[in-house]
Each structure stands twice: as structure tokens, then as C-alpha cells.
Amino acid sequence: MRLGFSTVVQVLFITMMIITVTLVAATGYNQARSGVVEVGTQVIDGALEKTRERFSERYTETGDRLALLASALTGLDPVEQRDDVLRSLWELTRQSPLHQSSFMAGADGLLLEARSLPNPATRFVPPGDPEAREEWAYRDANFGVMTRLKKPRAEYPLAAQRLADGAAPEDMRFSNVHPLSLTGEPGITVSRPVHDTDGSLTGIVGIEVPLAQLDSLVRAGMLGDESVLLIISDADEVIAHPLGPAPGQAGRDPGELMKVTELRQEWIGEAWTRLREGTQAQGNSEVTLLDLDAGNYFVQTKRLTEHLDDDWHLFLMVSDHAVLAGVNRGLHTSVTLALIMMIVAGYVIFVTAGQLTRPLRQMVDNARLLEQLRFGELKPVHAEFNEFRALDRSLRQMASSLMAFNRYVPTSLLGRLLSEKHEAELGAESRPLVLLNTGINQFNKLGAQMGAEEQAEYLTRYQREVFEAVHRNGGSIDKFIDDRVIAFWGAPDAAENDTYHACTAALECQAAIQQLSQALRWENHPAMAVRIGLHRDVCMVGNFGSEDRMFYSVVGSAVSVNQWLGNLNRRYGTTILASEAIREETAGDFVWRWIDRAEQVEQEGGFDVYELCGHGADPGLAQRRDYIARYEAALALRVHEGKLDEALDQFYALHEQYPGDTAVAWQVKRIRATVEDEKA
């Protein structure tokens, strides 16, 4: 591999810059990372402790509210004064979003309950009679009764069930997680006993707290989007989390909790398991950095409460990206400053190298453009050295010579000569080509009416339109002979769609000459009409002439056939006629009309000739297709079946409908002449 001078300089400079920046950045990053990790550990520990204190305060507040309620209900008859009791329960329920319902229950089956969901309501179950129906009152925001209903007995809160079963109430009890009586979702019940003035047990009061309400408190304790905070029990069950449902959650029994290993984020379960293996006896741990599948995380756990039979733990995970964000920004800043310093230091080197390599690179680019014959894209070379300017002048003189040479030979041939890098030699090869031949109708007669300059301009404008159509479609001009233009496709390089491009060029040429004819009439010049022939056959193509003067051309009988096809347009009043070889390759792309089976001197038997009517997708040819079918059917009667009378009748019908079709008139004339010859 060969490298330029500028490339070598740049590679050396970049290598030196990378080594320097890497050493400086690595040293600074390691020092800063150690300090930030220490500070980040303290922040994580402090944040988790504040969250634990916040949860403890919430549960302490709940216990205090229950104690105040139990004190307020002391001495009240819950049956006779149930409205006062229900109002107190109602107010307790509305004091916190954690409270789903509050209740008072007695050992004799008495139950008074205030609910916040799904509609604010109070519930009263009379004592003593297990068959008695419950009394429900749906209330507005001011405790006003909107409607009263009596319903069959529903499920009691867990603490009320325990009391009805004879369990002795504790001073303050936090239940294990269980399905709540209101919604069936997992939750806990906080309860405490209520005594009469003489100290005898009246019943219990309690609050149902759904675990879903804890999710909002968990989110409030998170340290940004790159952290995760959960409450997990000693049994590895997820009490609260902000992560969404776990797989299989829909099929769980009411009140059943998922395991931490069942979370969609499997790396959380991995972190919990690894941290618990090293956790101290009291359930707390130091901040630890773990390498997980999802990345590196700082993790810590703290014991949340001792009220439950199974302790709960706060489990916090923080991505190291969040902790080290400041260090990373500092690293980026350091690297940026180092790069700026290196760029400034190397500026002189780049300027010096540029003075030498820039003009060389520009001239190399220009030489490549010349090789690709893209003369119009050459760019000027700005150089401070005389040698570079002289070389640039030589390249431009070469470009001018090649542009002049390209006017005389096909562009594809010139490109091959440049790419193959050897001299042109006499010789030809036999290969299939697509030929196009054009001519101006009655050109000799029109030319006799013009002066020399007018005739030259008339002919030049026509040849320009033909050349542009051929050039746009990838063809090569063989020669201009008087009003004839001969073009070909398939040499020196062939393409699969050469026939299609030749037909397209013929249609574009036809349209361009029609527009040119209108312009000529406006300029008081004779109108112009062309005839075009298309043919595909094997030809001889190559370099002909002598060693000193040669030309690239096409020769062979196919050229004569193509000229004969173009001249046949005069007989049938058409513009574009093609051989059957052309029509067969493009039958699906264009609309063709079988115009006749003509006799050709160099070919025995008939020669099927087709008129190119237009592109197959042209909507303007929809009506003409029916006419073409009728014409070809009549022609088949004459050519294939020899039914001249029937063919004549059909051509007469076409002639009456389309009297301007010269091809129909020719068929009528020919059939009549044949019939008369047979009678004679």
C-alpha cells in the first residue's frame, strides 16, 4: 500500500496526539473517580436513610391516628351512635391516600366501615344476627348521604375476621400481606383494640393500606431515571416497585406477591441475591458496586420496619453512570482541552504539508476526472510553486484535446481507449447491434429551395435533436451522411436493455422533430418530417481505414436493411418502422402495429415490418389499440390465409373510418392490383 506524504504526516501527528491525550485523561479520570465514588456512596446512603425515615414516619402517623381514633371511640355505643363512629372512620380514611378503608369491629359480628374506593361509602353490619343484611350508604364529599342500600354480607377486613374468630387483639398490629376486602389486591391491615371506660374490650379499629399506594412513595425516593428503589420482604417478595407488572402476574392468586427473581429486569434479582449473601445480621448493608449484565450498579439495602412478622427492606440500585456523570463530563472537558492544545501545536505542520500536498491532490483528482471523461468537473489548481502550475496547464491542454477528440468518436469508445491504456488498432468484431437510421422526408426538394447557410442551419438543428435523443439513451452516433443519421447500441459495450433504449430514442426523436417543425414554421422555414428505421442483427463493428487514419464504424447487410426500413415509411405514411427482431424484444414495453409483410431484395420471402406507435403505458393509445387489432386481423387474412376479398372488405371499412391512414390505402391498392392480375 502506497501512502502520500500528507497521509504519513497526519498519521504520525494523530498517533502522538492519541498517546498524549490518553495518558493525561486516564490519570485525571482515575483520581477524580476515586473521590466521586466516595462522595456518591455517602449520597446514596443518606438518600436511602431519608427514604427509610419517610416510610417510618408514615407508619408512625398511621399508628398515632388509630390511637387517637380508639381514644375518641372510648365510651361510645357503636350501634346507637354509629353515625358519629362512621364519621370518625370517614375522616380517618380521607386523611391519607394510603388509607383505602378504615373500620371498627366487635367480637359479636359488629362492623362499621368507611371506604374511599371505588365510590365513597359507609357500611354497617349489625351485631348478633349472622343473617342480617348490611346497610350501605353512598356519600358525597361532605359525608352527605346520596343513597342507602341493603346488601348481602360481604367479606370482613382481616383484623375483623380474626376478632370474630376469637383471636386476642394486640396493642398495635401490622398484618402480613393479604388480599384486601375491598378490592382483593395485596395490602396490609393496621389495627389496635378499643376499650370501654371500665377497661373492657369493645372491639378493634383498623386501616387497610394497599401496597399499590406504596409505589408512589418508592418513586419519590429514587435518585433519577438511572436508579431503582424497591421494598422487598425477608421472603424475597416484592412489596412495592416502580417497574410495572412482572411476567405471569395476571394469573396470580389475590394477594400473592411476586418474587424479586420474577421481575422482568432479571439483573435486579441477581443484585438482590448477591447483596443478601453479604448482608449483616440486622439486615443493613454498605453501599456496594456490583458488575451486572445490565452494567455496573451501586446497591444498598436497609431494614424498613420491625412491626411485621417478616421484615421489609428498602433496596436501592443506582447506575454508576449517574454517580460518575460529573467525572465523565470532566473527562470530556479534559480531552477537549488536550485536543485543542494538540491542534494548535500541529497547525504549522498541517499548513506546511498542505502547501505541498493540496495541489498534488487536486491534480490527481483532475487526472481521474479526465480518465472518466468528466471534462466539465475539472477544478482549478491553486499552487505556490511554478512546477505545479506548469503541470496543471498540461492537464488542461490534454482535457481540451480529449474534448475535441470526443466530438469525432463515440464517448464509450473514447472511454474504453483511456481505460484499456493501449493504442487503437485496425480490426473489427462480429456482434449483435441495434441500429437506428433517420432521414428527412423530401430533403433534396427542400434543400433546393434554401440558400447554403439556411440549408446548413436547417440540417444542423435537425442533427442536434437526433444526437441529443440518441445520447440521452446511451447510443453512439456512427456517422452523419447528408440528411441521414446512423446510430447504434451494443458496441463497444452492450447492455441488456439496448433495444428498449433505441426505441425510446426513436420516440423522443420523433417528438423533438415535431416541436422543431413548429418552430421552423414560425420562422418561415419549411416544415420538417423524419423517417426512422430500427433493426437488430449481427454486424461488423470496429476500427476501419488505414494505420494513419482510422474510424470506428458499423458495416454489414444489416445497415442496408435498416436504411430500407427507414425509407419504407414513405410507402406507409409512418414515422418509425422496425424489424420483427426489435418488436419481439420490446413487445411488452411498447405498442406495435404489424404494418405489412414487405419484400426485401437481400432476403428471400417476406419481411415483417412493424410500426412503433408509442410506449405501452401511454393512456392516449387506448383507443388506437382496437384499430391496430382490426388492421392486423385484415392483414392476416391477406398474408396468412389468402382471403383477399374478406381482407379487402375489412380494409375498406377501416379506410372509411380512417381515410388519412396511408397504410390502409396502400393495402387496398395492393389487394385490388393482385385481384386484377389474377383475373387477367
C-alpha positions, 0 to 999 in steps of 0.5 A: 500500500502506497501512502502520500506524504500528507497521509504519513504526516497526519498519521504520525501527528494523530498517533502522538496526539492519541498517546498524549491525550490518553495518558493525561485523561486516564490519570485525571479520570482515575483520581477524580473517580476515586473521590466521586465514588466516595462522595456518591456512596455517602449520597446514596446512603443518606438518600436511602436513610431519608427514604427509610425515615419517610416510610417510618414516619408514615407508619408512625402517623398511621399508628398515632391516628388509630390511637387517637381514633380508639381514644375518641371511640372510648365510651361510645355505643357503636350501634346507637351512635354509629353515625358519629363512629362512621364519621370518625372512620370517614375522616380517618380514611380521607386523611391519607391516600394510603388509607383505602378503608378504615373500620371498627369491629366487635367480637359479636359480628359488629362492623362499621366501615368507611371506604374511599374506593371505588365510590365513597361509602359507609357500611354497617353490619349489625351485631348478633344476627349472622343473617342480617343484611348490611346497610350501605350508604353512598356519600358525597364529599361532605359525608352527605348521604346520596343513597342507602342500600341493603346488601348481602354480607360481604367479606370482613377486613382481616383484623375483623375476621380474626376478632370474630374468630376469637383471636386476642387483639394486640396493642398495635398490629401490622398484618402480613400481606393479604388480599384486601376486602375491598378490592382483593389486591395485596395490602396490609391491615393496621389495627389496635383494640378499643376499650370501654371506660371500665377497661373492657374490650369493645372491639378493634379499629383498623386501616387497610393500606394497599401496597399499590399506594406504596409505589408512589412513595418508592418513586419519590425516593429514587435518585433519577431515571438511572436508579431503582428503589424497591421494598422487598420482604425477608421472603424475597417478595416484592412489596412495592416497585416502580417497574410495572407488572412482572411476567405471569402476574395476571394469573396470580392468586389475590394477594400473592406477591411476586418474587424479586427473581420474577421481575422482568429486569432479571439483573435486579434479582441477581443484585438482590441475591448477591447483596443478601449473601453479604448482608449483616445480621440486622439486615443493613448493608454498605453501599456496594458496586456490583458488575451486572449484565445490565452494567455496573450498579451501586446497591444498598439495602436497609431494614424498613420496619420491625412491626411485621412478622417478616421484615421489609427492606428498602433496596436501592440500585443506582447506575454508576453512570449517574454517580460518575456523570460529573467525572465523565463530563470532566473527562470530556472537558479534559480531552477537549482541552488536550485536543485543542492544545494538540491542534494548535501545536500541529497547525504549522505542520498541517499548513506546511504539508498542505502547501505541498500536498493540496495541489498534488491532490487536486491534480490527481483528482483532475487526472481521474476526472479526465480518465472518466471523461468528466471534462466539465468537473475539472477544478482549478489548481491553486499552487505556490510553486511554478512546477505545479502550475506548469503541470496543471496547464498540461492537464488542461491542454490534454482535457481540451484535446480529449474534448475535441477528440470526443466530438469525432468518436463515440464517448464509450469508445473514447472511454474504453481507449483511456481505460484499456491504456493501449493504442487503437488498432485496425480490426473489427468484431462480429456482434449483435447491434441495434441500429437506428437510421433517420432521414428527412422526408423530401430533403433534396426538394427542400434543400433546393429551395434554401440558400447554403447557410439556411440549408446548413442551419436547417440540417444542423438543428435537425442533427442536434435533436437526433444526437441529443435523443440518441445520447440521452439513451446511451447510443453512439452516433456512427456517422452523419451522411447528408440528411441521414443519421446512423446510430447504434447500441451494443458496441463497444459495450452492450447492455441488456436493455439496448433495444428498449433504449433505441426505441425510446430514442426513436420516440423522443426523436420523433417528438423533438422533430415535431416541436422543431417543425413548429418552430421552423414554421414560425420562422418561415422555414419549411416544415420538417418530417423524419423517417426512422428505421430500427433493426437488430442483427449481427454486424461488423463493428470496429476500427476501419481505414488505414494505420494513419487514419482510422474510424470506428464504424458499423458495416454489414447487410444489416445497415442496408436493411435498416436504411430500407426500413427507414425509407419504407415509411414513405410507402406507409405514411409512418414515422418509425418502422422496425424489424420483427427482431426489435418488436419481439424484444420490446413487445411488452414495453411498447405498442406495435402495429404489424404494418405489412409483410414487405419484400426485401431484395437481400432476403428471400420471402417476406419481411415483417415490418412493424410500426412503433406507435408509442410506449405501452403505458401511454393512456392516449393509445387506448383507443388506437389499440382496437384499430391496430387489432382490426388492421392486423386481423385484415392483414392476416387474412391477406398474408396468412390465409389468402382471403383477399376479398374478406381482407379487402372488405375489412380494409375498406371499412377501416379506410372509411373510418380512417381515410388519412391512414396511408397504410390502409390505402396502400393495402387496398391498392395492393389487394385490388392490383393482385385481384386484377392480375389474377383475373387477367 
